[in-house]
Amino acid sequence: MYEFIRDLWGFLKHRRKFWLAPIILTLLLFGALIVLTEGSAIAPFIYTLF
């Protein structure tokens, strides 16, 4: 896992694609939010965001 993150950061740094970092971070946060609220009572409210 750490090697993937290191490779991803190396790609972003080498190709000067730093604008991709906030997009990747946002997608990871939304993914974590969906996984963590999967079985809770607030899940229907989370899914209305999409």
CHARMM-style PDB file with segment names, atoms N, HN, CA, C and O in Angstrom:
ATOM      1  N   MET     1       0.820  -1.191   0.000  1.00  0.00      PROA
ATOM      2  CA  MET     1       0.000   0.000   0.000  1.00  0.00      PROA
ATOM      3  C   MET     1       0.864   1.256   0.000  1.00  0.00      PROA
ATOM      4  O   MET     1       0.601   2.209  -0.734  1.00  0.00      PROA
ATOM      5  N   TYR     2       1.894   1.239   0.831  1.00  0.00      PROA
ATOM      6  HN  TYR     2       2.107   0.466   1.427  1.00  0.00      PROA
ATOM      7  CA  TYR     2       2.753   2.412   0.900  1.00  0.00      PROA
ATOM      8  C   TYR     2       3.530   2.612  -0.392  1.00  0.00      PROA
ATOM      9  O   TYR     2       3.822   3.739  -0.791  1.00  0.00      PROA
ATOM     10  N   GLU     3       3.859   1.497  -1.037  1.00  0.00      PROA
ATOM     11  HN  GLU     3       3.621   0.582  -0.712  1.00  0.00      PROA
ATOM     12  CA  GLU     3       4.584   1.598  -2.306  1.00  0.00      PROA
ATOM     13  C   GLU     3       3.704   2.245  -3.374  1.00  0.00      PROA
ATOM     14  O   GLU     3       4.191   3.027  -4.191  1.00  0.00      PROA
ATOM     15  N   PHE     4       2.407   1.921  -3.369  1.00  0.00      PROA
ATOM     16  HN  PHE     4       2.012   1.286  -2.705  1.00  0.00      PROA
ATOM     17  CA  PHE     4       1.483   2.525  -4.322  1.00  0.00      PROA
ATOM     18  C   PHE     4       1.390   4.033  -4.102  1.00  0.00      PROA
ATOM     19  O   PHE     4       1.415   4.809  -5.057  1.00  0.00      PROA
ATOM     20  N   ILE     5       1.284   4.437  -2.846  1.00  0.00      PROA
ATOM     21  HN  ILE     5       1.264   3.807  -2.070  1.00  0.00      PROA
ATOM     22  CA  ILE     5       1.207   5.867  -2.531  1.00  0.00      PROA
ATOM     23  C   ILE     5       2.492   6.574  -2.942  1.00  0.00      PROA
ATOM     24  O   ILE     5       2.456   7.681  -3.479  1.00  0.00      PROA
ATOM     25  N   ARG     6       3.616   5.934  -2.689  1.00  0.00      PROA
ATOM     26  HN  ARG     6       3.645   5.035  -2.253  1.00  0.00      PROA
ATOM     27  CA  ARG     6       4.904   6.513  -3.067  1.00  0.00      PROA
ATOM     28  C   ARG     6       5.021   6.624  -4.591  1.00  0.00      PROA
ATOM     29  O   ARG     6       5.515   7.629  -5.103  1.00  0.00      PROA
ATOM     30  N   ASP     7       4.573   5.603  -5.311  1.00  0.00      PROA
ATOM     31  HN  ASP     7       4.172   4.787  -4.896  1.00  0.00      PROA
ATOM     32  CA  ASP     7       4.595   5.655  -6.772  1.00  0.00      PROA
ATOM     33  C   ASP     7       3.650   6.726  -7.309  1.00  0.00      PROA
ATOM     34  O   ASP     7       3.985   7.442  -8.253  1.00  0.00      PROA
ATOM     35  N   LEU     8       2.478   6.831  -6.707  1.00  0.00      PROA
ATOM     36  HN  LEU     8       2.206   6.250  -5.940  1.00  0.00      PROA
ATOM     37  CA  LEU     8       1.519   7.852  -7.131  1.00  0.00      PROA
ATOM     38  C   LEU     8       2.088   9.245  -6.910  1.00  0.00      PROA
ATOM     39  O   LEU     8       1.979  10.106  -7.784  1.00  0.00      PROA
ATOM     40  N   TRP     9       2.690   9.474  -5.753  1.00  0.00      PROA
ATOM     41  HN  TRP     9       2.778   8.775  -5.043  1.00  0.00      PROA
ATOM     42  CA  TRP     9       3.293  10.779  -5.481  1.00  0.00      PROA
ATOM     43  C   TRP     9       4.447  11.064  -6.437  1.00  0.00      PROA
ATOM     44  O   TRP     9       4.614  12.196  -6.890  1.00  0.00      PROA
ATOM     45  N   GLY    10       5.245  10.040  -6.745  1.00  0.00      PROA
ATOM     46  HN  GLY    10       5.109   9.120  -6.377  1.00  0.00      PROA
ATOM     47  CA  GLY    10       6.332  10.199  -7.703  1.00  0.00      PROA
ATOM     48  C   GLY    10       5.811  10.571  -9.083  1.00  0.00      PROA
ATOM     49  O   GLY    10       6.398  11.410  -9.766  1.00  0.00      PROA
ATOM     50  N   PHE    11       4.695   9.942  -9.499  1.00  0.00      PROA
ATOM     51  HN  PHE    11       4.217   9.261  -8.943  1.00  0.00      PROA
ATOM     52  CA  PHE    11       4.082  10.280 -10.784  1.00  0.00      PROA
ATOM     53  C   PHE    11       3.605  11.727 -10.786  1.00  0.00      PROA
ATOM     54  O   PHE    11       3.872  12.474 -11.727  1.00  0.00      PROA
ATOM     55  N   LEU    12       2.890  12.124  -9.718  1.00  0.00      PROA
ATOM     56  HN  LEU    12       2.673  11.517  -8.953  1.00  0.00      PROA
ATOM     57  CA  LEU    12       2.377  13.490  -9.646  1.00  0.00      PROA
ATOM     58  C   LEU    12       3.513  14.508  -9.662  1.00  0.00      PROA
ATOM     59  O   LEU    12       3.407  15.559 -10.294  1.00  0.00      PROA
ATOM     60  N   LYS    13       4.587  14.192  -8.971  1.00  0.00      PROA
ATOM     61  HN  LYS    13       4.673  13.338  -8.458  1.00  0.00      PROA
ATOM     62  CA  LYS    13       5.723  15.104  -8.892  1.00  0.00      PROA
ATOM     63  C   LYS    13       6.488  15.171 -10.209  1.00  0.00      PROA
ATOM     64  O   LYS    13       6.864  16.252 -10.663  1.00  0.00      PROA
ATOM     65  N   HSD    14       6.715  14.020 -10.812  1.00  0.00      PROA
ATOM     66  HN  HSD    14       6.410  13.142 -10.443  1.00  0.00      PROA
ATOM     67  CA  HSD    14       7.494  13.969 -12.048  1.00  0.00      PROA
ATOM     68  C   HSD    14       6.748  14.609 -13.220  1.00  0.00      PROA
ATOM     69  O   HSD    14       7.343  15.331 -14.019  1.00  0.00      PROA
ATOM     70  N   ARG    15       5.459  14.347 -13.317  1.00  0.00      PROA
ATOM     71  HN  ARG    15       4.975  13.760 -12.667  1.00  0.00      PROA
ATOM     72  CA  ARG    15       4.658  14.859 -14.436  1.00  0.00      PROA
ATOM     73  C   ARG    15       4.060  16.235 -14.160  1.00  0.00      PROA
ATOM     74  O   ARG    15       3.379  16.809 -15.010  1.00  0.00      PROA
ATOM     75  N   ARG    16       4.321  16.756 -12.966  1.00  0.00      PROA
ATOM     76  HN  ARG    16       4.875  16.290 -12.276  1.00  0.00      PROA
ATOM     77  CA  ARG    16       3.800  18.078 -12.565  1.00  0.00      PROA
ATOM     78  C   ARG    16       2.270  18.123 -12.637  1.00  0.00      PROA
ATOM     79  O   ARG    16       1.689  19.079 -13.151  1.00  0.00      PROA
ATOM     80  N   LYS    17       1.640  17.089 -12.123  1.00  0.00      PROA
ATOM     81  HN  LYS    17       2.112  16.312 -11.706  1.00  0.00      PROA
ATOM     82  CA  LYS    17       0.185  16.969 -12.127  1.00  0.00      PROA
ATOM     83  C   LYS    17      -0.362  17.135 -10.706  1.00  0.00      PROA
ATOM     84  O   LYS    17      -1.169  16.326 -10.249  1.00  0.00      PROA
ATOM     85  N   PHE    18       0.072  18.164 -10.026  1.00  0.00      PROA
ATOM     86  HN  PHE    18       0.728  18.822 -10.397  1.00  0.00      PROA
ATOM     87  CA  PHE    18      -0.347  18.372  -8.644  1.00  0.00      PROA
ATOM     88  C   PHE    18      -1.838  18.674  -8.531  1.00  0.00      PROA
ATOM     89  O   PHE    18      -2.422  18.520  -7.459  1.00  0.00      PROA
ATOM     90  N   TRP    19      -2.452  19.099  -9.625  1.00  0.00      PROA
ATOM     91  HN  TRP    19      -1.978  19.224 -10.496  1.00  0.00      PROA
ATOM     92  CA  TRP    19      -3.880  19.393  -9.579  1.00  0.00      PROA
ATOM     93  C   TRP    19      -4.715  18.124  -9.408  1.00  0.00      PROA
ATOM     94  O   TRP    19      -5.895  18.209  -9.069  1.00  0.00      PROA
ATOM     95  N   LEU    20      -4.120  16.947  -9.638  1.00  0.00      PROA
ATOM     96  HN  LEU    20      -3.162  16.878  -9.914  1.00  0.00      PROA
ATOM     97  CA  LEU    20      -4.847  15.699  -9.439  1.00  0.00      PROA
ATOM     98  C   LEU    20      -4.969  15.318  -7.961  1.00  0.00      PROA
ATOM     99  O   LEU    20      -5.864  14.558  -7.594  1.00  0.00      PROA
ATOM    100  N   ALA    21      -4.094  15.829  -7.126  1.00  0.00      PROA
ATOM    101  HN  ALA    21      -3.367  16.447  -7.424  1.00  0.00      PROA
ATOM    102  CA  ALA    21      -4.088  15.455  -5.708  1.00  0.00      PROA
ATOM    103  C   ALA    21      -5.416  15.778  -5.004  1.00  0.00      PROA
ATOM    104  O   ALA    21      -5.935  14.910  -4.302  1.00  0.00      PROA
ATOM    105  N   PRO    22      -5.987  16.975  -5.153  1.00  0.00      PROA
ATOM    106  CA  PRO    22      -7.282  17.226  -4.487  1.00  0.00      PROA
ATOM    107  C   PRO    22      -8.410  16.343  -5.015  1.00  0.00      PROA
ATOM    108  O   PRO    22      -9.308  15.973  -4.259  1.00  0.00      PROA
ATOM    109  N   ILE    23      -8.373  16.004  -6.299  1.00  0.00      PROA
ATOM    110  HN  ILE    23      -7.643  16.305  -6.913  1.00  0.00      PROA
ATOM    111  CA  ILE    23      -9.406  15.134  -6.862  1.00  0.00      PROA
ATOM    112  C   ILE    23      -9.305  13.740  -6.254  1.00  0.00      PROA
ATOM    113  O   ILE    23     -10.314  13.152  -5.865  1.00  0.00      PROA
ATOM    114  N   ILE    24      -8.098  13.219  -6.174  1.00  0.00      PROA
ATOM    115  HN  ILE    24      -7.278  13.697  -6.490  1.00  0.00      PROA
ATOM    116  CA  ILE    24      -7.888  11.894  -5.595  1.00  0.00      PROA
ATOM    117  C   ILE    24      -8.286  11.890  -4.125  1.00  0.00      PROA
ATOM    118  O   ILE    24      -8.934  10.952  -3.662  1.00  0.00      PROA
ATOM    119  N   LEU    25      -7.910  12.914  -3.399  1.00  0.00      PROA
ATOM    120  HN  LEU    25      -7.383  13.676  -3.775  1.00  0.00      PROA
ATOM    121  CA  LEU    25      -8.257  13.008  -1.982  1.00  0.00      PROA
ATOM    122  C   LEU    25      -9.770  13.079  -1.785  1.00  0.00      PROA
ATOM    123  O   LEU    25     -10.308  12.425  -0.891  1.00  0.00      PROA
ATOM    124  N   THR    26     -10.451  13.856  -2.600  1.00  0.00      PROA
ATOM    125  HN  THR    26     -10.014  14.387  -3.326  1.00  0.00      PROA
ATOM    126  CA  THR    26     -11.909  13.966  -2.498  1.00  0.00      PROA
ATOM    127  C   THR    26     -12.580  12.629  -2.782  1.00  0.00      PROA
ATOM    128  O   THR    26     -13.511  12.242  -2.075  1.00  0.00      PROA
ATOM    129  N   LEU    27     -12.120  11.920  -3.810  1.00  0.00      PROA
ATOM    130  HN  LEU    27     -11.364  12.234  -4.385  1.00  0.00      PROA
ATOM    131  CA  LEU    27     -12.695  10.615  -4.119  1.00  0.00      PROA
ATOM    132  C   LEU    27     -12.465   9.621  -2.984  1.00  0.00      PROA
ATOM    133  O   LEU    27     -13.348   8.824  -2.665  1.00  0.00      PROA
ATOM    134  N   LEU    28     -11.287   9.667  -2.379  1.00  0.00      PROA
ATOM    135  HN  LEU    28     -10.570  10.314  -2.638  1.00  0.00      PROA
ATOM    136  CA  LEU    28     -11.014   8.781  -1.245  1.00  0.00      PROA
ATOM    137  C   LEU    28     -11.907   9.106  -0.049  1.00  0.00      PROA
ATOM    138  O   LEU    28     -12.397   8.199   0.623  1.00  0.00      PROA
ATOM    139  N   LEU    29     -12.118  10.387   0.215  1.00  0.00      PROA
ATOM    140  HN  LEU    29     -11.719  11.123  -0.332  1.00  0.00      PROA
ATOM    141  CA  LEU    29     -12.980  10.777   1.340  1.00  0.00      PROA
ATOM    142  C   LEU    29     -14.430  10.361   1.101  1.00  0.00      PROA
ATOM    143  O   LEU    29     -15.090   9.864   2.014  1.00  0.00      PROA
ATOM    144  N   PHE    30     -14.929  10.558  -0.115  1.00  0.00      PROA
ATOM    145  HN  PHE    30     -14.394  10.961  -0.857  1.00  0.00      PROA
ATOM    146  CA  PHE    30     -16.298  10.129  -0.417  1.00  0.00      PROA
ATOM    147  C   PHE    30     -16.431   8.614  -0.326  1.00  0.00      PROA
ATOM    148  O   PHE    30     -17.439   8.109   0.169  1.00  0.00      PROA
ATOM    149  N   GLY    31     -15.438   7.898  -0.792  1.00  0.00      PROA
ATOM    150  HN  GLY    31     -14.620   8.308  -1.194  1.00  0.00      PROA
ATOM    151  CA  GLY    31     -15.460   6.437  -0.696  1.00  0.00      PROA
ATOM    152  C   GLY    31     -15.480   5.969   0.748  1.00  0.00      PROA
ATOM    153  O   GLY    31     -16.229   5.059   1.103  1.00  0.00      PROA
ATOM    154  N   ALA    32     -14.653   6.592   1.579  1.00  0.00      PROA
ATOM    155  HN  ALA    32     -14.044   7.331   1.290  1.00  0.00      PROA
ATOM    156  CA  ALA    32     -14.631   6.238   2.999  1.00  0.00      PROA
ATOM    157  C   ALA    32     -15.963   6.585   3.666  1.00  0.00      PROA
ATOM    158  O   ALA    32     -16.448   5.832   4.511  1.00  0.00      PROA
ATOM    159  N   LEU    33     -16.550   7.711   3.295  1.00  0.00      PROA
ATOM    160  HN  LEU    33     -16.157   8.323   2.609  1.00  0.00      PROA
ATOM    161  CA  LEU    33     -17.841   8.106   3.858  1.00  0.00      PROA
ATOM    162  C   LEU    33     -18.924   7.097   3.512  1.00  0.00      PROA
ATOM    163  O   LEU    33     -19.742   6.747   4.362  1.00  0.00      PROA
ATOM    164  N   ILE    34     -18.933   6.633   2.286  1.00  0.00      PROA
ATOM    165  HN  ILE    34     -18.268   6.917   1.596  1.00  0.00      PROA
ATOM    166  CA  ILE    34     -19.940   5.644   1.869  1.00  0.00      PROA
ATOM    167  C   ILE    34     -19.731   4.319   2.592  1.00  0.00      PROA
ATOM    168  O   ILE    34     -20.697   3.697   3.035  1.00  0.00      PROA
ATOM    169  N   VAL    35     -18.496   3.887   2.714  1.00  0.00      PROA
ATOM    170  HN  VAL    35     -17.712   4.392   2.354  1.00  0.00      PROA
ATOM    171  CA  VAL    35     -18.223   2.605   3.378  1.00  0.00      PROA
ATOM    172  C   VAL    35     -18.563   2.681   4.861  1.00  0.00      PROA
ATOM    173  O   VAL    35     -19.136   1.738   5.408  1.00  0.00      PROA
ATOM    174  N   LEU    36     -18.226   3.771   5.511  1.00  0.00      PROA
ATOM    175  HN  LEU    36     -17.761   4.537   5.067  1.00  0.00      PROA
ATOM    176  CA  LEU    36     -18.449   3.878   6.955  1.00  0.00      PROA
ATOM    177  C   LEU    36     -19.921   4.065   7.319  1.00  0.00      PROA
ATOM    178  O   LEU    36     -20.333   3.682   8.414  1.00  0.00      PROA
ATOM    179  N   THR    37     -20.712   4.641   6.433  1.00  0.00      PROA
ATOM    180  HN  THR    37     -20.377   4.952   5.543  1.00  0.00      PROA
ATOM    181  CA  THR    37     -22.128   4.874   6.749  1.00  0.00      PROA
ATOM    182  C   THR    37     -23.037   3.852   6.075  1.00  0.00      PROA
ATOM    183  O   THR    37     -24.248   4.060   5.989  1.00  0.00      PROA
ATOM    184  N   GLU    38     -22.472   2.769   5.607  1.00  0.00      PROA
ATOM    185  HN  GLU    38     -21.489   2.600   5.677  1.00  0.00      PROA
ATOM    186  CA  GLU    38     -23.246   1.781   4.851  1.00  0.00      PROA
ATOM    187  C   GLU    38     -24.405   1.203   5.657  1.00  0.00      PROA
ATOM    188  O   GLU    38     -25.505   1.060   5.124  1.00  0.00      PROA
ATOM    189  N   GLY    39     -24.191   0.875   6.900  1.00  0.00      PROA
ATOM    190  HN  GLY    39     -23.297   0.991   7.333  1.00  0.00      PROA
ATOM    191  CA  GLY    39     -25.238   0.234   7.683  1.00  0.00      PROA
ATOM    192  C   GLY    39     -25.914   1.149   8.685  1.00  0.00      PROA
ATOM    193  O   GLY    39     -26.626   0.670   9.567  1.00  0.00      PROA
ATOM    194  N   SER    40     -25.715   2.430   8.574  1.00  0.00      PROA
ATOM    195  HN  SER    40     -25.137   2.820   7.858  1.00  0.00      PROA
ATOM    196  CA  SER    40     -26.279   3.330   9.584  1.00  0.00      PROA
ATOM    197  C   SER    40     -27.586   3.956   9.100  1.00  0.00      PROA
ATOM    198  O   SER    40     -27.998   3.769   7.955  1.00  0.00      PROA
ATOM    199  N   ALA    41     -28.219   4.695   9.990  1.00  0.00      PROA
ATOM    200  HN  ALA    41     -27.884   4.847  10.920  1.00  0.00      PROA
ATOM    201  CA  ALA    41     -29.503   5.325   9.679  1.00  0.00      PROA
ATOM    202  C   ALA    41     -29.335   6.558   8.798  1.00  0.00      PROA
ATOM    203  O   ALA    41     -30.301   7.009   8.184  1.00  0.00      PROA
ATOM    204  N   ILE    42     -28.124   7.113   8.725  1.00  0.00      PROA
ATOM    205  HN  ILE    42     -27.338   6.747   9.224  1.00  0.00      PROA
ATOM    206  CA  ILE    42     -27.941   8.309   7.903  1.00  0.00      PROA
ATOM    207  C   ILE    42     -27.545   7.975   6.465  1.00  0.00      PROA
ATOM    208  O   ILE    42     -27.334   8.881   5.659  1.00  0.00      PROA
ATOM    209  N   ALA    43     -27.441   6.690   6.137  1.00  0.00      PROA
ATOM    210  HN  ALA    43     -27.612   5.954   6.792  1.00  0.00      PROA
ATOM    211  CA  ALA    43     -27.036   6.278   4.784  1.00  0.00      PROA
ATOM    212  C   ALA    43     -27.961   6.844   3.692  1.00  0.00      PROA
ATOM    213  O   ALA    43     -27.451   7.284   2.662  1.00  0.00      PROA
ATOM    214  N   PRO    44     -29.285   6.855   3.862  1.00  0.00      PROA
ATOM    215  CA  PRO    44     -30.122   7.428   2.799  1.00  0.00      PROA
ATOM    216  C   PRO    44     -29.827   8.905   2.544  1.00  0.00      PROA
ATOM    217  O   PRO    44     -29.960   9.375   1.414  1.00  0.00      PROA
ATOM    218  N   PHE    45     -29.436   9.624   3.563  1.00  0.00      PROA
ATOM    219  HN  PHE    45     -29.328   9.242   4.480  1.00  0.00      PROA
ATOM    220  CA  PHE    45     -29.131  11.049   3.377  1.00  0.00      PROA
ATOM    221  C   PHE    45     -27.801  11.246   2.671  1.00  0.00      PROA
ATOM    222  O   PHE    45     -27.633  12.218   1.934  1.00  0.00      PROA
ATOM    223  N   ILE    46     -26.855  10.340   2.884  1.00  0.00      PROA
ATOM    224  HN  ILE    46     -26.992   9.551   3.483  1.00  0.00      PROA
ATOM    225  CA  ILE    46     -25.571  10.413   2.207  1.00  0.00      PROA
ATOM    226  C   ILE    46     -25.755  10.131   0.719  1.00  0.00      PROA
ATOM    227  O   ILE    46     -25.162  10.816  -0.115  1.00  0.00      PROA
ATOM    228  N   TYR    47     -26.560   9.143   0.378  1.00  0.00      PROA
ATOM    229  HN  TYR    47     -27.041   8.587   1.055  1.00  0.00      PROA
ATOM    230  CA  TYR    47     -26.740   8.771  -1.021  1.00  0.00      PROA
ATOM    231  C   TYR    47     -27.481   9.843  -1.821  1.00  0.00      PROA
ATOM    232  O   TYR    47     -27.383   9.864  -3.048  1.00  0.00      PROA
ATOM    233  N   THR    48     -28.213  10.725  -1.161  1.00  0.00      PROA
ATOM    234  HN  THR    48     -28.293  10.708  -0.165  1.00  0.00      PROA
ATOM    235  CA  THR    48     -28.890  11.795  -1.891  1.00  0.00      PROA
ATOM    236  C   THR    48     -27.894  12.839  -2.375  1.00  0.00      PROA
ATOM    237  O   THR    48     -28.231  13.651  -3.236  1.00  0.00      PROA
ATOM    238  N   LEU    49     -26.675  12.837  -1.842  1.00  0.00      PROA
ATOM    239  HN  LEU    49     -26.401  12.177  -1.142  1.00  0.00      PROA
ATOM    240  CA  LEU    49     -25.656  13.773  -2.337  1.00  0.00      PROA
ATOM    241  C   LEU    49     -25.244  13.438  -3.757  1.00  0.00      PROA
ATOM    242  O   LEU    49     -24.776  14.309  -4.491  1.00  0.00      PROA
ATOM    243  N   PHE    50     -25.411  12.206  -4.143  1.00  0.00      PROA
ATOM    244  HN  PHE    50     -25.791  11.499  -3.547  1.00  0.00      PROA
ATOM    245  CA  PHE    50     -24.987  11.785  -5.468  1.00  0.00      PROA
ATOM    246  C   PHE    50     -26.156  11.691  -6.391  1.00  0.00      PROA
ATOM    247  OT1 PHE    50     -25.992  11.348  -7.561  1.00  0.00      PROA
TER     248      PHE     50
END
